[in-house]
Amino acid sequence: MRNLRLRLKGVVASRGEASGHLQSPGDAVVVERGIPRWLVMSCPCGCREQIPLNLDSRAGPAWRLYRHPKFGTNLYPSVWRDTGCGSHFIVWRNSILLFGTSQEEFGSIGRADEIAALSERVRNSLHANQFRSCLDIADQLGEIPWDVLDACRYLARRGLAKEGTGLQKGTFRRS
């Protein structure tokens, strides 16, 4: 897995204005008209293609953009290009984690004390007999989904939570 930095180059009013800002892999621009509509990125693999990511759920399935003063820019869920280079990556805490294969897991990029503190709140939100998605938990707690997933896996490694398998991967319940 390669780790690159996301470089948010600014906010523009139209997708046409974004191109001039995207020079290097990982450069990105938010297209905003009242609300964020698109995140346009230069593909982090270096293929030089621009990736427009819908942020407006009124226009169909959309990514969620989280801009946090302490933890930077985050995008959920992952981006997996099914055309061109086929890149698969996540944007988490201003980092772009570029995966080599679909089976590759990401490691924690949060500090151990932050993960431990969040994991207690996450554990309190888990049910004993029902799996919950990390996105639902993040929404409930007002947290970044990648951080919640990290905390859930931290709990699972300690035997305090169980992760679903197959289609339930990324969902968790109390052990």
C-alpha positions in Angstrom: 0.0 0.0 0.0 1.3 3.4 -0.9 0.6 6.5 1.3 0.4 9.9 -0.5 -0.8 13.3 0.8 -4.1 14.8 -0.4 -3.5 18.4 -1.4 -6.7 20.3 -1.4 -6.0 23.1 -3.9 -9.2 25.1 -3.3 -12.9 25.6 -3.9 -14.3 26.4 -7.3 -17.8 27.0 -8.6 -17.7 24.6 -11.6 -16.1 21.3 -12.6 -14.6 23.1 -15.6 -12.6 25.4 -13.3 -11.1 22.4 -11.4 -8.7 21.2 -14.2 -6.3 24.1 -13.9 -5.6 23.3 -10.2 -4.8 19.6 -10.7 -1.1 19.3 -11.5 0.1 16.3 -9.5 -1.2 13.0 -8.2 -3.3 13.7 -5.1 -4.2 17.2 -6.0 -8.0 17.9 -5.4 -10.5 20.7 -5.7 -14.0 20.9 -4.2 -16.7 22.2 -6.5 -19.1 24.1 -4.3 -22.3 26.0 -5.2 -24.0 26.5 -1.9 -23.0 23.0 -0.8 -20.2 20.7 -1.8 -21.2 19.1 -5.2 -18.0 17.4 -6.4 -14.5 16.5 -5.3 -12.3 16.4 -8.4 -9.0 14.7 -7.9 -5.9 13.9 -9.9 -5.7 10.1 -9.7 -3.2 9.2 -7.0 -1.7 6.4 -9.1 0.0 8.9 -11.4 -2.0 8.0 -14.5 -2.9 11.7 -14.9 -6.7 11.1 -15.1 -9.1 13.3 -13.2 -11.6 11.6 -11.0 -14.9 13.5 -10.4 -16.5 12.2 -7.2 -20.2 13.2 -6.5 -20.7 14.7 -3.1 -24.4 15.7 -3.5 -26.7 12.8 -2.5 -29.6 14.5 -4.2 -27.9 13.6 -7.5 -27.6 9.9 -6.7 -25.1 7.8 -4.8 -22.5 10.0 -3.3 -19.3 10.0 -1.3 -19.2 11.9 2.1 -16.6 14.6 2.5 -15.5 15.3 6.1 -13.4 18.4 6.7 -12.2 18.3 10.3 -10.0 21.1 11.8 -7.8 18.6 13.6 -8.0 15.5 11.3 -8.0 17.2 7.9 -9.9 16.0 4.8 -11.6 12.6 4.8 -13.7 10.9 2.1 -16.0 7.9 2.7 -16.3 5.3 1.3 -13.2 4.2 -0.6 -12.7 5.1 -4.3 -12.4 2.1 -6.6 -12.1 3.0 -10.3 -13.7 0.4 -12.5 -12.2 2.0 -15.7 -8.8 3.3 -16.6 -6.1 2.4 -14.2 -8.4 0.6 -11.8 -7.0 2.3 -8.7 -8.5 1.6 -5.2 -7.8 4.1 -2.4 -9.2 5.8 0.6 -8.7 9.4 1.8 -8.2 9.6 5.5 -6.7 12.4 7.6 -5.2 14.2 4.5 -3.6 10.9 3.4 -4.4 8.9 0.4 -3.9 5.2 1.0 -3.5 3.5 -2.4 -4.1 -0.2 -2.3 -2.4 -2.8 -4.5 -5.1 -5.4 -4.3 -8.7 -5.6 -3.2 -7.7 -7.8 -0.2 -5.1 -5.4 1.2 -6.1 -3.9 4.6 -5.1 -0.4 5.8 -3.2 0.2 9.0 -4.0 2.8 11.6 -2.9 6.3 10.9 -4.4 7.7 14.1 -2.4 7.9 17.4 -2.8 5.0 19.8 -4.3 7.2 22.6 -6.9 8.6 20.1 -7.9 5.2 19.0 -8.2 3.9 22.6 -10.3 6.9 23.6 -12.6 6.5 20.6 -12.9 2.7 21.0 -14.6 3.1 24.4 -17.3 5.3 22.9 -17.6 2.9 19.9 -17.9 -0.1 22.2 -20.7 1.6 24.1 -22.6 2.0 20.8 -22.3 -1.7 19.8 -25.1 -4.2 20.3 -24.5 -7.7 21.6 -26.6 -9.5 19.0 -26.8 -7.1 16.0 -24.1 -6.0 13.6 -23.8 -2.3 12.9 -21.9 -0.6 10.1 -19.0 1.7 11.0 -20.8 4.4 9.0 -23.9 4.2 11.2 -21.7 4.3 14.3 -19.7 7.2 13.0 -22.9 9.2 12.2 -24.2 8.5 15.7 -21.0 9.6 17.4 -20.2 12.5 15.0 -16.9 10.9 14.0 -15.0 10.1 10.8 -16.0 6.6 9.5 -12.4 5.6 8.9 -11.5 6.4 12.5 -14.5 4.4 13.7 -13.5 1.5 11.5 -10.0 1.7 13.0 -11.5 1.7 16.6 -13.8 -1.2 15.8 -10.9 -3.3 14.5 -8.9 -2.3 17.6 -11.8 -3.7 19.7 -11.9 -6.8 17.6 -8.2 -7.5 18.0 -8.7 -7.3 21.8 -11.7 -9.6 21.8 -14.2 -6.9 22.7 -16.0 -6.8 19.4 -16.6 -9.1 16.5 -16.4 -8.1 12.8 -18.9 -9.6 10.3 -17.6 -11.8 7.5 -18.5 -11.9 3.8 -21.1 -9.2 2.9 -21.1 -8.1 6.6 -17.4 -7.2 6.6 -17.1 -3.7 8.0 -20.0 -4.3 10.4 -19.4 -5.0 14.1 -21.1 -6.2 17.3 -20.1 -6.6 20.9 -18.4 -9.9 21.8 
